[in-house]
């Protein structure tokens, strides 16, 4: 596998970021100029589901014996993790919020003056890229388990 510095960083950060990134997407973006409206309520419902989904690849990666010994994620897993994390940050910055009286602009809309359609397109792209990265993490974690346990797939 070959432990890398990025792999060691990802191995350490994958647990706290699984919790912190959903919080940022739905609530923490208020610290960067976005207002919180109904997206806060959506975050209370979707946040726990997103948390569980984000914890599946790290839990699987613990069963990769080589990665666990090295305390570093494989390179492909680490790259996919960073892509997912960046996609979630971008989504949090571009996610607009619907209010009762008027829609609340996202942080990105407030900073740049871009319209809600452009922000929605950015969120859509971030969701697609993040989903692809999550699937890549999942596949890489499963491959690591199978590779580190040669007898796992062979029958009796």
Short mmCIF file of the C-alpha atoms (twelve columns), coordinates in Angstrom:
data_MODEL
# 
_entry.id   MODEL 
# 
loop_
_atom_site.group_PDB 
_atom_site.id 
_atom_site.type_symbol 
_atom_site.label_atom_id 
_atom_site.label_alt_id 
_atom_site.label_comp_id 
_atom_site.label_asym_id 
_atom_site.label_seq_id 
_atom_site.Cartn_x 
_atom_site.Cartn_y 
_atom_site.Cartn_z 
_atom_site.pdbx_PDB_model_num 
ATOM 1   C CA . UNK A 1   0.000   0.000   0.000   1 
ATOM 2   C CA . UNK A 2   2.737   2.468   0.895   1 
ATOM 3   C CA . UNK A 3   1.775   4.923   3.607   1 
ATOM 4   C CA . UNK A 4   1.773   8.529   2.517   1 
ATOM 5   C CA . UNK A 5   1.538   11.743  4.454   1 
ATOM 6   C CA . UNK A 6   -1.867  12.471  2.911   1 
ATOM 7   C CA . UNK A 7   -3.020  8.981   3.882   1 
ATOM 8   C CA . UNK A 8   -1.970  9.534   7.495   1 
ATOM 9   C CA . UNK A 9   -3.758  12.895  7.603   1 
ATOM 10  C CA . UNK A 10  -6.932  11.397  6.124   1 
ATOM 11  C CA . UNK A 11  -6.745  8.436   8.534   1 
ATOM 12  C CA . UNK A 12  -6.805  10.905  11.421  1 
ATOM 13  C CA . UNK A 13  -9.306  13.447  10.071  1 
ATOM 14  C CA . UNK A 14  -11.898 11.086  8.620   1 
ATOM 15  C CA . UNK A 15  -13.608 10.622  11.991  1 
ATOM 16  C CA . UNK A 16  -14.020 14.226  13.177  1 
ATOM 17  C CA . UNK A 17  -14.823 15.518  9.680   1 
ATOM 18  C CA . UNK A 18  -17.634 12.980  9.335   1 
ATOM 19  C CA . UNK A 19  -19.306 14.899  12.164  1 
ATOM 20  C CA . UNK A 20  -18.119 18.438  11.463  1 
ATOM 21  C CA . UNK A 21  -18.840 18.654  7.734   1 
ATOM 22  C CA . UNK A 22  -22.601 17.985  7.960   1 
ATOM 23  C CA . UNK A 23  -22.778 20.513  10.779  1 
ATOM 24  C CA . UNK A 24  -20.955 23.024  8.569   1 
ATOM 25  C CA . UNK A 25  -23.179 22.380  5.538   1 
ATOM 26  C CA . UNK A 26  -26.395 23.018  7.441   1 
ATOM 27  C CA . UNK A 27  -25.405 25.353  10.299  1 
ATOM 28  C CA . UNK A 28  -21.757 26.450  10.289  1 
ATOM 29  C CA . UNK A 29  -22.070 28.361  7.037   1 
ATOM 30  C CA . UNK A 30  -23.873 31.027  9.073   1 
ATOM 31  C CA . UNK A 31  -20.437 31.966  10.393  1 
ATOM 32  C CA . UNK A 32  -19.472 32.892  6.815   1 
ATOM 33  C CA . UNK A 33  -22.352 35.187  5.967   1 
ATOM 34  C CA . UNK A 34  -25.272 32.878  5.132   1 
ATOM 35  C CA . UNK A 35  -28.499 33.072  7.057   1 
ATOM 36  C CA . UNK A 36  -30.120 29.969  8.501   1 
ATOM 37  C CA . UNK A 37  -33.771 29.425  7.694   1 
ATOM 38  C CA . UNK A 38  -35.573 26.218  6.861   1 
ATOM 39  C CA . UNK A 39  -32.250 24.604  5.940   1 
ATOM 40  C CA . UNK A 40  -31.610 24.333  9.676   1 
ATOM 41  C CA . UNK A 41  -34.695 22.141  10.042  1 
ATOM 42  C CA . UNK A 42  -33.647 20.126  6.989   1 
ATOM 43  C CA . UNK A 43  -30.224 19.716  8.576   1 
ATOM 44  C CA . UNK A 44  -31.762 18.254  11.722  1 
ATOM 45  C CA . UNK A 45  -33.455 15.603  9.588   1 
ATOM 46  C CA . UNK A 46  -30.793 14.902  6.943   1 
ATOM 47  C CA . UNK A 47  -27.716 15.568  9.079   1 
ATOM 48  C CA . UNK A 48  -27.858 12.270  11.017  1 
ATOM 49  C CA . UNK A 49  -28.344 10.295  7.782   1 
ATOM 50  C CA . UNK A 50  -25.404 12.112  6.206   1 
ATOM 51  C CA . UNK A 51  -23.334 11.417  9.325   1 
ATOM 52  C CA . UNK A 52  -24.032 7.683   9.060   1 
ATOM 53  C CA . UNK A 53  -23.180 7.662   5.355   1 
ATOM 54  C CA . UNK A 54  -19.927 9.520   6.005   1 
ATOM 55  C CA . UNK A 55  -18.947 7.030   8.707   1 
ATOM 56  C CA . UNK A 56  -19.413 3.901   6.560   1 
ATOM 57  C CA . UNK A 57  -16.102 4.183   4.607   1 
ATOM 58  C CA . UNK A 58  -14.007 4.926   7.734   1 
ATOM 59  C CA . UNK A 59  -15.594 2.003   9.566   1 
ATOM 60  C CA . UNK A 60  -14.842 -0.270  6.614   1 
ATOM 61  C CA . UNK A 61  -11.290 1.066   6.356   1 
ATOM 62  C CA . UNK A 62  -10.605 -0.095  9.922   1 
ATOM 63  C CA . UNK A 63  -10.918 -3.691  8.644   1 
ATOM 64  C CA . UNK A 64  -8.111  -3.076  6.116   1 
ATOM 65  C CA . UNK A 65  -5.245  -4.668  8.028   1 
ATOM 66  C CA . UNK A 66  -2.488  -2.934  6.039   1 
ATOM 67  C CA . UNK A 67  -4.045  0.510   6.461   1 
ATOM 68  C CA . UNK A 68  -4.655  -0.044  10.146  1 
ATOM 69  C CA . UNK A 69  -1.043  -1.163  10.734  1 
ATOM 70  C CA . UNK A 70  0.294   1.869   8.863   1 
ATOM 71  C CA . UNK A 71  -2.335  4.202   10.399  1 
ATOM 72  C CA . UNK A 72  -2.685  5.669   6.926   1 
ATOM 73  C CA . UNK A 73  -5.385  5.433   4.291   1 
ATOM 74  C CA . UNK A 74  -4.492  4.093   0.844   1 
ATOM 75  C CA . UNK A 75  -3.698  6.800   -1.707  1 
ATOM 76  C CA . UNK A 76  -6.934  6.399   -3.720  1 
ATOM 77  C CA . UNK A 77  -9.016  6.450   -0.544  1 
ATOM 78  C CA . UNK A 78  -7.203  9.552   0.680   1 
ATOM 79  C CA . UNK A 79  -7.706  11.413  -2.589  1 
ATOM 80  C CA . UNK A 80  -11.393 10.462  -2.730  1 
ATOM 81  C CA . UNK A 81  -11.791 11.607  0.891   1 
ATOM 82  C CA . UNK A 82  -10.282 15.009  0.185   1 
ATOM 83  C CA . UNK A 83  -12.486 15.410  -2.909  1 
ATOM 84  C CA . UNK A 84  -15.562 14.548  -0.837  1 
ATOM 85  C CA . UNK A 85  -14.578 16.989  1.900   1 
ATOM 86  C CA . UNK A 86  -13.968 19.795  -0.592  1 
ATOM 87  C CA . UNK A 87  -17.297 19.072  -2.302  1 
ATOM 88  C CA . UNK A 88  -19.100 19.320  1.028   1 
ATOM 89  C CA . UNK A 89  -17.406 22.622  1.837   1 
ATOM 90  C CA . UNK A 90  -18.330 24.026  -1.582  1 
ATOM 91  C CA . UNK A 91  -21.913 22.790  -1.169  1 
ATOM 92  C CA . UNK A 92  -22.122 24.431  2.250   1 
ATOM 93  C CA . UNK A 93  -20.854 27.718  0.852   1 
ATOM 94  C CA . UNK A 94  -23.221 27.700  -2.137  1 
ATOM 95  C CA . UNK A 95  -26.366 26.256  -0.500  1 
ATOM 96  C CA . UNK A 96  -29.156 28.829  -0.468  1 
ATOM 97  C CA . UNK A 97  -31.849 28.722  2.154   1 
ATOM 98  C CA . UNK A 98  -35.549 29.300  1.770   1 
ATOM 99  C CA . UNK A 99  -37.066 31.633  4.285   1 
ATOM 100 C CA . UNK A 100 -40.707 32.303  5.095   1 
ATOM 101 C CA . UNK A 101 -40.690 35.799  3.610   1 
ATOM 102 C CA . UNK A 102 -37.778 35.650  1.156   1 
ATOM 103 C CA . UNK A 103 -35.033 33.228  0.232   1 
ATOM 104 C CA . UNK A 104 -31.812 33.676  2.175   1 
ATOM 105 C CA . UNK A 105 -28.695 33.902  -0.007  1 
ATOM 106 C CA . UNK A 106 -25.790 31.528  0.469   1 
ATOM 107 C CA . UNK A 107 -22.379 32.664  1.638   1 
ATOM 108 C CA . UNK A 108 -21.130 32.505  -1.939  1 
ATOM 109 C CA . UNK A 109 -24.057 34.597  -3.186  1 
ATOM 110 C CA . UNK A 110 -23.430 37.196  -0.479  1 
ATOM 111 C CA . UNK A 111 -19.716 37.397  -1.247  1 
ATOM 112 C CA . UNK A 112 -19.881 37.462  -5.044  1 
ATOM 113 C CA . UNK A 113 -23.342 38.709  -5.939  1 
ATOM 114 C CA . UNK A 114 -24.018 35.610  -8.055  1 
ATOM 115 C CA . UNK A 115 -27.604 34.599  -8.594  1 
ATOM 116 C CA . UNK A 116 -29.442 31.719  -6.953  1 
ATOM 117 C CA . UNK A 117 -29.455 29.709  -10.205 1 
ATOM 118 C CA . UNK A 118 -25.644 29.726  -10.380 1 
ATOM 119 C CA . UNK A 119 -25.423 28.793  -6.694  1 
ATOM 120 C CA . UNK A 120 -27.888 25.930  -7.245  1 
ATOM 121 C CA . UNK A 121 -25.782 24.658  -10.160 1 
ATOM 122 C CA . UNK A 122 -22.679 24.728  -7.954  1 
ATOM 123 C CA . UNK A 123 -24.489 22.796  -5.225  1 
ATOM 124 C CA . UNK A 124 -25.694 20.256  -7.793  1 
ATOM 125 C CA . UNK A 125 -22.172 19.765  -9.147  1 
ATOM 126 C CA . UNK A 126 -20.786 19.460  -5.612  1 
ATOM 127 C CA . UNK A 127 -23.382 16.796  -4.749  1 
ATOM 128 C CA . UNK A 128 -22.560 14.776  -7.882  1 
ATOM 129 C CA . UNK A 129 -18.798 15.049  -7.306  1 
ATOM 130 C CA . UNK A 130 -19.168 14.287  -3.593  1 
ATOM 131 C CA . UNK A 131 -21.334 11.248  -4.288  1 
ATOM 132 C CA . UNK A 132 -18.805 9.919   -6.802  1 
ATOM 133 C CA . UNK A 133 -16.000 10.473  -4.275  1 
ATOM 134 C CA . UNK A 134 -17.993 8.688   -1.541  1 
ATOM 135 C CA . UNK A 135 -18.537 5.708   -3.856  1 
ATOM 136 C CA . UNK A 136 -14.808 5.753   -4.634  1 
ATOM 137 C CA . UNK A 137 -14.023 5.712   -0.906  1 
ATOM 138 C CA . UNK A 138 -16.397 2.807   -0.402  1 
ATOM 139 C CA . UNK A 139 -14.904 0.778   -3.258  1 
ATOM 140 C CA . UNK A 140 -11.349 1.500   -2.129  1 
ATOM 141 C CA . UNK A 141 -12.150 0.537   1.469   1 
ATOM 142 C CA . UNK A 142 -13.719 -2.744  0.370   1 
ATOM 143 C CA . UNK A 143 -10.783 -3.499  -1.945  1 
ATOM 144 C CA . UNK A 144 -8.399  -2.838  0.934   1 
ATOM 145 C CA . UNK A 145 -10.251 -5.310  3.140   1 
ATOM 146 C CA . UNK A 146 -10.218 -7.988  0.453   1 
ATOM 147 C CA . UNK A 147 -6.545  -7.378  -0.423  1 
ATOM 148 C CA . UNK A 148 -5.382  -7.452  3.205   1 
ATOM 149 C CA . UNK A 149 -7.253  -10.679 3.967   1 
ATOM 150 C CA . UNK A 150 -6.348  -13.111 1.172   1 
ATOM 151 C CA . UNK A 151 -8.585  -15.957 2.405   1 
ATOM 152 C CA . UNK A 152 -11.681 -13.756 2.717   1 
ATOM 153 C CA . UNK A 153 -13.200 -14.596 -0.649  1 
ATOM 154 C CA . UNK A 154 -11.948 -18.149 -1.007  1 
ATOM 155 C CA . UNK A 155 -14.307 -20.854 0.117   1 
ATOM 156 C CA . UNK A 156 -13.555 -23.717 2.504   1 
# 
